[in-house]
């Protein structure tokens, strides 16, 4: 569980960096790294959706902020 959560956080972190580079410069680094292949590009974007869904499930199911209150 912990490893999966860390992997999902890493995926969202790197895709967030790619998105910020695209937002600030107009250069789509993720599409460049995919070699212009739209199928690979969309697959990586869908992986971000899956990672976000996992983290949402993890936050609801395990409530990691409960001991802090």
MMTF fields as JSON, N, C-alpha, C and O atoms, coordinates in Angstrom:
{
  "mmtfVersion": "1.0.0",
  "mmtfProducer": "UNKNOWN",
  "numBonds": 275,
  "numAtoms": 276,
  "numGroups": 69,
  "numChains": 1,
  "numModels": 1,
  "chainsPerModel": [1],
  "groupsPerChain": [69],
  "chainIdList": ["A"],
  "bondAtomList": [4, 2, 8, 6, 12, 10, 16, 14, 20, 18, 24, 22, 28, 26, 32, 30, 36, 34, 40, 38, 44, 42, 48, 46, 52, 50, 56, 54, 60, 58, 64, 62, 68, 66, 72, 70, 76, 74, 80, 78, 84, 82, 88, 86, 92, 90, 96, 94, 100, 98, 104, 102, 108, 106, 112, 110, 116, 114, 120, 118, 124, 122, 128, 126, 132, 130, 136, 134, 140, 138, 144, 142, 148, 146, 152, 150, 156, 154, 160, 158, 164, 162, 168, 166, 172, 170, 176, 174, 180, 178, 184, 182, 188, 186, 192, 190, 196, 194, 200, 198, 204, 202, 208, 206, 212, 210, 216, 214, 220, 218, 224, 222, 228, 226, 232, 230, 236, 234, 240, 238, 244, 242, 248, 246, 252, 250, 256, 254, 260, 258, 264, 262, 268, 266, 272, 270],
  "bondOrderList": [1, 1, 1, 1, 1, 1, 1, 1, 1, 1, 1, 1, 1, 1, 1, 1, 1, 1, 1, 1, 1, 1, 1, 1, 1, 1, 1, 1, 1, 1, 1, 1, 1, 1, 1, 1, 1, 1, 1, 1, 1, 1, 1, 1, 1, 1, 1, 1, 1, 1, 1, 1, 1, 1, 1, 1, 1, 1, 1, 1, 1, 1, 1, 1, 1, 1, 1, 1],
  "groupList": [{"groupName": "UNK", "atomNameList": ["N", "CA", "C", "O"], "elementList": ["N", "C", "C", "O"], "formalChargeList": [0, 0, 0, 0], "bondAtomList": [1, 0, 2, 1, 3, 2], "bondOrderList": [1, 1, 2], "singleLetterCode": "X", "chemCompType": "L-PEPTIDE LINKING"}],
  "groupTypeList": [0, 0, 0, 0, 0, 0, 0, 0, 0, 0, 0, 0, 0, 0, 0, 0, 0, 0, 0, 0, 0, 0, 0, 0, 0, 0, 0, 0, 0, 0, 0, 0, 0, 0, 0, 0, 0, 0, 0, 0, 0, 0, 0, 0, 0, 0, 0, 0, 0, 0, 0, 0, 0, 0, 0, 0, 0, 0, 0, 0, 0, 0, 0, 0, 0, 0, 0, 0, 0],
  "groupIdList": [1, 2, 3, 4, 5, 6, 7, 8, 9, 10, 11, 12, 13, 14, 15, 16, 17, 18, 19, 20, 21, 22, 23, 24, 25, 26, 27, 28, 29, 30, 31, 32, 33, 34, 35, 36, 37, 38, 39, 40, 41, 42, 43, 44, 45, 46, 47, 48, 49, 50, 51, 52, 53, 54, 55, 56, 57, 58, 59, 60, 61, 62, 63, 64, 65, 66, 67, 68, 69],
  "secStructList": [7, 2, 2, 2, 2, 2, 2, 2, 2, 2, 2, 2, 2, 2, 2, 2, 2, 2, 2, 2, 2, 2, 2, 2, 2, 1, 7, 7, 2, 2, 2, 2, 2, 6, 6, 6, 7, 2, 2, 2, 2, 2, 2, 2, 2, 2, 2, 2, 2, 2, 2, 2, 2, 2, 2, 2, 2, 2, 2, 2, 2, 2, 7, 6, 6, 4, 4, 4, 7],
  "xCoordList": [0.819, 0.0, 0.858, 0.612, 1.872, 2.704, 3.5, 3.634, 4.024, 4.792, 3.917, 4.339, 2.709, 1.782, 1.463, 1.396, 1.271, 0.974, 2.158, 1.974, 3.354, 4.544, 4.738, 5.132, 4.468, 4.577, 3.551, 3.873, 2.326, 1.292, 1.642, 1.401, 2.203, 2.635, 3.741, 3.747, 4.665, 5.744, 5.237, 5.695, 4.287, 3.698, 3.037, 3.256, 2.229, 1.549, 2.531, 2.316, 3.597, 4.611, 5.281, 5.39, 5.731, 6.411, 5.467, 5.855, 4.25, 3.31, 2.904, 2.594, 2.904, 2.668, 3.799, 3.559, 5.033, 6.17, 6.066, 6.286, 5.727, 5.561, 4.447, 4.581, 3.356, 2.243, 2.633, 2.22, 3.417, 3.84, 4.82, 4.79, 5.671, 6.573, 5.754, 6.047, 4.727, 3.863, 3.091, 2.904, 2.645, 1.867, 2.719, 2.247, 3.961, 4.805, 5.553, 5.841, 5.873, 6.675, 5.938, 6.327, 4.891, 4.194, 4.797, 4.299, 5.871, 6.521, 6.006, 6.148, 5.418, 4.851, 5.945, 6.193, 6.588, 7.701, 7.245, 7.969, 6.065, 5.562, 5.33, 5.677, 4.757, 4.547, 5.888, 6.029, 6.861, 8.199, 8.849, 9.468, 8.707, 9.29, 8.588, 9.185, 7.319, 6.59, 6.907, 6.415, 7.7, 8.067, 6.939, 6.933, 5.979, 4.857, 3.789, 2.818, 3.945, 2.981, 1.775, 1.893, 0.627, -0.572, -1.094, -1.659, -0.909, -1.386, -0.584, -1.157, 0.735, 1.579, 1.291, 1.27, 1.071, 0.775, -0.523, -0.568, -1.568, -2.849, -2.775, -3.46, -1.959, -1.787, -1.145, -1.548, -0.156, 0.475, -0.484, -0.484, -1.3, -2.283, -3.351, -3.815, -3.747, -4.719, -4.1, -4.8, -2.803, -2.101, -2.155, -2.236, -2.11, -2.243, -3.629, -3.765, -4.65, -6.001, -6.135, -6.79, -5.53, -5.557, -4.812, -5.269, -3.66, -2.892, -3.666, -3.64, -4.349, -5.157, -6.315, -6.64, -6.932, -8.009, -7.518, -8.203, -6.333, -5.766, -5.5, -5.816, -4.926, -4.632, -5.9, -5.929, -6.939, -8.223, -8.774, -9.252, -8.711, -9.134, -8.312, -8.855, -7.01, -6.114, -6.434, -6.417, -6.725, -7.058, -8.387, -8.538, -9.352, -10.652, -10.581, -11.125, -9.913, -9.913, -9.025, -9.395, -7.879, -6.912, -6.782, -6.162, -7.348, -7.349, -5.994, -5.878, -4.988, -3.654, -3.533, -2.547, -4.496, -4.403, -5.095, -5.005, -5.776, -6.52, -5.608, -5.989, -4.432, -3.603, -3.062, -2.624, -3.085, -2.536, -3.481, -3.035, -4.758, -5.706, -5.766, -6.521],
  "yCoordList": [-1.196, 0.0, 1.253, 2.193, 1.25, 2.441, 2.673, 3.809, 1.6, 1.727, 2.235, 3.088, 1.71, 2.164, 3.646, 4.385, 4.069, 5.481, 6.364, 7.439, 5.932, 6.715, 6.777, 7.815, 5.685, 5.683, 6.641, 7.398, 6.604, 7.508, 8.968, 9.831, 9.246, 10.616, 11.052, 12.19, 10.162, 10.48, 10.745, 11.671, 9.929, 10.125, 11.49, 12.227, 11.826, 13.124, 14.278, 15.34, 14.087, 15.125, 15.419, 16.579, 14.368, 14.59, 15.097, 15.945, 14.602, 15.116, 16.555, 17.327, 16.918, 18.311, 19.224, 20.351, 18.73, 19.512, 19.688, 20.782, 18.6, 18.706, 19.683, 20.448, 19.666, 20.571, 22.02, 22.918, 22.257, 23.632, 24.14, 25.321, 23.285, 23.688, 24.074, 25.067, 23.279, 23.592, 24.892, 25.671, 25.124, 26.327, 27.586, 28.622, 27.505, 28.701, 28.963, 30.114, 27.896, 28.11, 27.8, 28.292, 27.0, 26.604, 25.385, 24.936, 24.834, 23.637, 22.422, 22.355, 21.472, 20.282, 19.222, 18.453, 19.199, 18.287, 16.832, 15.957, 16.567, 15.203, 14.666, 13.522, 15.467, 15.051, 14.861, 13.959, 15.69, 15.548, 14.241, 13.546, 13.908, 12.667, 11.431, 10.358, 11.585, 10.482, 10.38, 9.474, 11.268, 11.242, 11.636, 11.262, 12.394, 12.821, 11.749, 11.956, 10.624, 9.524, 9.846, 9.9, 10.057, 10.448, 9.336, 9.617, 8.085, 6.976, 6.902, 6.724, 7.036, 7.018, 8.246, 8.156, 9.377, 10.617, 10.493, 10.847, 9.99, 9.821, 8.741, 8.834, 7.723, 6.681, 7.238, 6.891, 8.094, 8.712, 9.656, 9.732, 10.374, 11.25, 10.45, 10.872, 9.303, 8.468, 7.843, 7.589, 7.592, 7.092, 8.124, 7.761, 9.392, 10.442, 10.413, 10.637, 10.143, 10.031, 8.847, 8.951, 7.736, 6.564, 6.838, 6.448, 7.512, 7.844, 8.79, 8.646, 9.751, 10.676, 9.943, 10.225, 9.014, 8.219, 7.361, 7.23, 6.773, 5.978, 6.844, 6.447, 8.012, 8.876, 9.367, 9.528, 9.606, 9.982, 8.837, 9.063, 7.616, 6.451, 6.31, 6.032, 6.501, 6.36, 7.395, 7.084, 8.618, 9.663, 9.396, 9.685, 8.844, 8.552, 7.318, 7.318, 6.271, 4.996, 5.016, 4.44, 5.656, 5.554, 6.811, 6.773, 7.915, 9.176, 9.463, 9.42, 9.751, 9.955, 11.223, 11.374, 12.134, 13.37, 13.269, 14.2, 12.181, 12.041, 12.142, 12.836, 11.497, 11.634, 13.045, 13.362, 13.886, 15.229, 16.158, 17.174, 15.838, 16.751, 16.575, 17.276],
  "zCoordList": [0.0, 0.0, 0.0, -0.756, 0.863, 0.973, -0.311, -0.765, -0.891, -2.125, -3.27, -4.05, -3.364, -4.401, -4.239, -5.221, -3.015, -2.756, -3.117, -3.687, -2.8, -3.161, -4.669, -5.2, -5.359, -6.82, -7.432, -8.347, -6.927, -7.444, -7.174, -8.018, -6.015, -5.715, -6.665, -7.135, -6.946, -7.883, -9.284, -9.953, -9.732, -11.061, -11.155, -12.116, -10.157, -10.18, -10.05, -10.635, -9.299, -9.156, -10.497, -10.895, -11.199, -12.473, -13.555, -14.358, -13.592, -14.575, -14.252, -15.16, -12.982, -12.609, -13.07, -13.503, -12.975, -13.476, -14.986, -15.505, -15.695, -17.148, -17.506, -18.462, -16.756, -17.022, -16.75, -17.484, -15.712, -15.429, -16.483, -16.83, -16.989, -18.075, -19.304, -19.968, -19.6, -20.737, -20.514, -21.448, -19.286, -18.996, -19.088, -19.557, -18.649, -18.62, -19.919, -20.249, -20.664, -21.864, -23.161, -24.221, -23.097, -24.309, -24.972, -26.004, -24.395, -24.925, -24.163, -22.942, -24.86, -24.237, -24.113, -25.042, -22.957, -22.72, -22.715, -23.19, -22.189, -22.151, -23.562, -23.854, -24.419, -25.81, -26.514, -27.34, -26.202, -26.768, -26.323, -27.128, -25.033, -24.518, -25.081, -25.166, -25.464, -26.095, -27.582, -28.254, -28.09, -29.501, -30.428, -31.601, -29.908, -30.723, -30.884, -31.613, -30.23, -30.317, -29.434, -28.21, -30.055, -29.319, -28.406, -27.349, -28.806, -27.969, -26.679, -25.603, -26.773, -25.568, -24.701, -23.473, -25.34, -24.63, -23.824, -22.645, -24.468, -23.782, -22.717, -21.698, -22.931, -21.917, -20.659, -19.549, -20.824, -19.65, -18.936, -17.708, -19.7, -19.075, -18.337, -17.278, -18.883, -18.179, -16.94, -15.96, -16.969, -15.784, -14.663, -13.489, -15.014, -14.002, -13.374, -12.172, -14.163, -13.618, -12.678, -11.641, -13.023, -12.157, -10.861, -9.787, -10.955, -9.755, -8.85, -7.628, -9.442, -8.637, -7.964, -6.811, -8.671, -8.08, -6.928, -5.913, -7.076, -5.998, -4.764, -3.642, -4.973, -3.828, -3.155, -1.935, -3.922, -3.336, -2.49, -1.378, -3.008, -2.244, -0.97, 0.099, -1.086, 0.063, 1.139, 2.33, 0.721, 1.69, 2.382, 3.569, 1.648, 2.248, 3.145, 4.25, 2.671, 3.388, 4.628, 5.652, 4.563, 5.654, 6.498, 7.561, 6.054, 6.796, 7.452, 8.676, 6.655, 7.228, 8.069, 8.79, 8.001, 8.787, 10.133, 10.933, 10.408, 11.65, 12.887, 13.829, 12.947, 14.153, 14.382, 15.488, 13.367, 13.517, 14.281, 14.816, 14.342, 14.976, 16.479, 17.153]
}
